[in-house]
């Protein structure tokens, strides 16, 4: 990998590796390793396994020390949500990780650079590599930087709890219908949009929510609707 590409990714991470070899290992998929034994000494699955543990610990520690005063059950659900493939792949996309992966020809032609599973694995491998190269504090700092916005958004919205599914089940039981979500407005620049969405049951407005994604706004609207139904 050219030095300027290494530097670009390090800049995105906010961390400069002392050992570039372990950095490259974190970016190396086993397909590349098997096809290019002369160019790779290892692939990233061991680092991925380590990074998964480091990530889980840092997330739980952050939640435990936060002002939210969360129960064990809520911490467990939140951690489970944050370390799932879809969230990790979103984190990968924020640093354009896909373009830096070392993939074999088969993975390359089948869209490996955008596969959620590969991106999620590479994020964990990078975290493992930072832990080995720089120690716990550097790894923790990187994880908080990458995940803090996502953690705070989840805690505000309760997205780890499936309010939309719960609302749908209740409306089917009580009204024999399903809720309808309508976008009230979109605001802000393309990369900083805010969505406000209302939820209706049998034509009556039951709740509204505003979030940085349609999903977050719908979740908040469903949460408010559930509160109204409970009253």
N, C-alpha and C positions, 0 to 999 in steps of 0.2 A: 504494500500500500504506500503510495507517495507520501512524503513527509507533510506536505501541505494539507492532505486529507486528514492525517493523524491530528495535526494542529487544529483543524476546524472542529473536529469532534471533541477534542480536549477543551476547546473554548466553549462549546455548547454545554459540556459537562461542568465546566468550572473547576476542572481537576487535571493536572499534568502528571502523567505517569513517569515514575523513575525507571521502571522496567517496561520497555515497549513490547517486549516479548509476551508478557502476560496480557497486555492490552490487546494485541493481535489475536491471542488465544481466545479471548472473550468474544471476538467478532467472527471467529472461525466456526462455520457449521461443519458437521461431520461429513457432509457430501463433498466439501472442498478438501478436507483432510484425506479422504479416501482416493480422490481423483488426483491430488497433488502432494504425494508423500514427500517430495523434495522441497516443498514450500511451506509445510506446516508440521510442527512437531506434536501438536495436540489439537483437540477441538474443545468446544466450550461447555460440554455437558457437566463436567466436574465443577466448574466455576458457577454454572447455573444452579446446581444443587446447593452450593455454599451460599450464593447470593439470595436464594429463596429464604434460607434461615435467617440471614442477616436482615433482610427486608422485613420479615415477620416480626423479629425482635424489636427493631427500631420503631415500627408502626405501633406496636403494643406499648412500648415505653412512652412514645409521644402521646398516645391516647390516655395512658395512665396519669401522666404528669400535666395533662391539659386542664383547663378550667371547667370542662364539661362535667367532671365528676361522674364518669360513666360506670355503669354496672359491668360486671364480668361478662354478662350475656351480650350487652350492647358492644363492648370492646371486641368480643369474639366475632359478632356479625360484621362489624365495621372492618376488622382486619381481613376477614374472609372476602368481603367485597373488594377491598383495595388490592389484594394480591391475585385477583382472578385475571384470566387471559385478556379480556376485553379492556380492562383498565390499564394493564401493563402495556398493551399494544398502543393505547392512546398516548401514554407517556413516551413510548419509543418514537411516535410520530412528532412529538414536540421538539425532539432533538434530531429529527430526520435520520434516525438510526439505520433504516433500511438501506440507504445508499452506501453505507460503509461495510455491510456484511460481506464476508468472504464465503461465497456459495459455489457449489458444484454446478456443472452445466445443466443438469436436470432440474435442479431447484431454480436456477436462473430463468429458464424458459417457461417454467410453470408459475412464475410470479412470486417466487420466494421472498422477494424484497418487501412485499406487501402482505405476506401471510401473517395473520395475527399470532399464530403459535410460535413462529420463528422470531418475531419481534419481541414477544413476551419473554421467551427464553433468553434472548440476547440482552434484554434489560437486566434480568437477574444475573446473567454471567458478568456483565459490566460491574454490577454492584459487588459481586464476589471478588472481581479483580481489584477494584478500588480498596476493598477491605484488606486483601493480601498485600497490595502495594503500599497503602498509606495508613492502614490501621482503622480501628473502629470509629474514631471521631471524624475522620475524613469521609468514611462511608456514611455515617449518620448525617453529616452535613449535606452530602449530595442527595440522600434520600429525602430529607426534609425539604430541600430546595425543589426537588422534582415533584414531590407528592403533596406538599402543604396546601396548595390551592385546592386540590382534589379532596383532601381530607376535610378541610374547612367547609367546602361546598356540600359534602355528604352530611356533615354534622348539622349544617343549617337546614338541609332539606329532608334529612332522614331517609336518603335514597337507599341506604342499606336495607331498609324495610320496604317491602313491595306494597306500597299504599295503593297503587293502581289496581293490582290484582284483588286486594282486599275490598276496594270500592266496587269493582265489577261484581264480585261475588255477592256483596250486600245488596246492590241494586237489582241483581237478578232475583234474589230471594224476596226482597220487599216490593219491587215494582215490575218484575218479569221483563226487565229491559236492561240495557247496558249504558254506561255514561258516555256522553259525547263531549269531546274536547275541541274548543275553538280558539284560534289565535286571535287575541284582542289587538296586540301591536308588537312590532319589532323595532328596536331602537339601537343606535350605536353603529360604529364602523364594522366592517365585515369581520374583523378578527376580535371584536369586542362587543358582539351583539348581546342584547338582552331581550328575552322573549317573555311576554305576558300572555298567559293562557287561562281561559275560563273553562269550567266543567259544568255541563248541564245534565239533569236527569228529568226525562219527560218534559223537556222544554224549559224547566226552571233552573236558574243559576244556583249552584250549590257551593261553588268555591272558585278561587283564582290563585294563581301563583306566578312569580317572576323569577327567571333563572337564566344562566348563561347558555343553556341548551334547552331545546323543546322538552327533552326528557325530564330535566330538573324542574322546569316550570309545571309540567303535567303532574309530576310527583307531588309538588307543593299544593297544587290545586286539589288533587285527590285527598291529600292529608286534611286540608281545610273542609272538604266535603264530608269526610268521615266524621270529623268533629261536629259538624252541623247535624248529621244523621244521629249521632249519639245523644245529642241534646233533645 
